Amino acid sequence: MDDLLAATASVEELRGAPRQVLVDALRDAVESARRRILSGEALDPSVGSVLEDATARVALAMRPSLRRVVNATGIIVHTNLGRSVLAASAARAAAEVASGYSTLEYDVDSGERGSRHTHVESLICRLTGAEAAFAVNNNAAAVMMTIAAFARGREAIVSRGQLVEIGGSFRVPDIMAESGASMVEVGTTNKTHLADYERAVSDKTGLMLKVHSSNYRVVGFTNEVSLAELVDLGRRTGVPVFEDQGSGVLFDLSPFGLIDEPTVGASVSQGADVVSCSGDKLLGGPQAGIVVGTAEAVARLKKHPMARALRLDKMTLAALEETLRICLDHGRALREIPTLRMLTAPREEMRARATRMLDRLVACASEGRVVGEVLDEVSRAGGGALPLVDIPTAVLVVTPSGTSAAGLCEALRLACAVPIVARIKDDRVLIDPRTLLDEAEEDYVVDSLVALLGGE
Ligand SMILES: *Cc1c(COP(=O)(O)O)cnc(C)c1O
């Protein structure tokens, strides 16, 4: 081991490695060589070959675990790949406050302590028409906090048609239990009527909850009580109404061909006491849970102990503030917020991009090594949003020779410096340009395909 350690001085990649990482890598490399010799494998047991193995191990140990990937799936708010990509200026805003001191809880005018909520409150209010607002760690947190604040030790009424799982096995009945509310279910899976709610309201009721079907649909013989009807009942009985809006649409996306997902502002104008949504689904910002509502309800939430435990950090607040500011101008939002740009880009644009990729592929690959074509397909919003919406797209379809589609997909993930995540359909690999961020990513995907499948 001493000899090996001394020898590492001559290897550029090992010189700066932390000692513990280096020692572990050398020990593992020696152990691996020993095992292979004992198993009868003929191999070069020299110091040089052990160092080579150790160098690969050090590189792996020092490689970030959370790192960039290229999303070629066409699933825009891809939960496993980090949901929304921030607008460039939002990412810059986060980096700016991360690398210096900031006004996080400081009022420059008075020189006194300020509140971290002020940075986003007036923007959210302007965008939604709400009286008051703030943001917490994510929408799941916002839902838990709201139920706890209004219905801990009391009853919360919810329709059986809305007892859903909202991702990561986070389920409405579990949230109710964790928030300390007794859940009162009304109606049935497919139909719930206002009379069902009316019968359930009592002096023990703390809250009526409506979960917007952002990630599921009940279709067929159905009835749901509208938010306006619930608000009316709430006013008559003195029970606050909370809507979990989910997806976080701030302005009408239906002119862009997306089915009309109701906006947060629409729920506010119907009179809900509290409305919550995610920051990183269709809003296209950082992970956050946005809570809006009446001044009274929001003041109560801000004072709740869970608000402190679930509060946002400065980087997220900076990115959220900038994303919201971009949203003040809808045209700018559609250009600069990647999620909104991807959701609304037309098929023709995707066809042009896929065709450019195919041309490059054909030009670079050896004759007959890669068979590709451009076909019409559909992209998905993902993230449990707009579940029924097919977004028309065009994709580059690659039929690999000498390997299966699964084999090629694995190579795209494992053999590329930045892993490429693609989709498989009918034993062919689909590259959807919709979720590729720019031409550089398109070229990177094509060049990787050529390198894997054979170039000149
Ligand atoms: C996505 C979603 C949530 C959870 O939001 P997160 O930001 O993932 O915590 C809650 N409710 C609804 C209706 C949702 O669509």
The ligand as an ORCA input file, in Angstrom:
! r2SCAN-3c Opt
* xyz 0 1
  C     -48.503     17.648     -7.437
  C     -49.619     17.818     -6.526
  C     -49.405     17.914     -5.145
  C     -48.027     17.788     -4.548
  O     -47.247     18.903     -4.876
  P     -45.666     18.850     -4.658
  O     -45.215     20.192     -5.130
  O     -45.175     17.711     -5.467
  O     -45.421     18.647     -3.220
  C     -50.487     18.096     -4.325
  N     -51.740     18.166     -4.817
  C     -52.002     18.091     -6.139
  C     -53.413     18.164     -6.621
  C     -50.947     17.919     -7.044
  O     -51.195     17.849     -8.361
*
